[in-house]
């Protein structure tokens, strides 16, 4: 899922997290990219261990999940409308 309002693309986030994993300090990476340490820890919890191919698969799954949720919501509306129609006395 691409968060709304982000300044950094997922590839940039993964690159900065790899820098930290390779031994660069969190504070140094934060200064380099102009981010808060809390942001790094939030990114780490979301993107830890992902590479770019896994990230692409994650995006595909999130898009599919969103599409399926819309379908379910539409079906729920259709069912509700049909129940309402059937319950009326003619």
Secondary structure, DSSP 8 states (H G I E B T S, - for coil): ---TT-SS-HHHHHHHHHHHHTT--HHHHHHHHT--HHHHHHHHHHHTT--HHHHHHHHHHHHHHHHHHHHHHHHHHHHHHHHHHHHS--
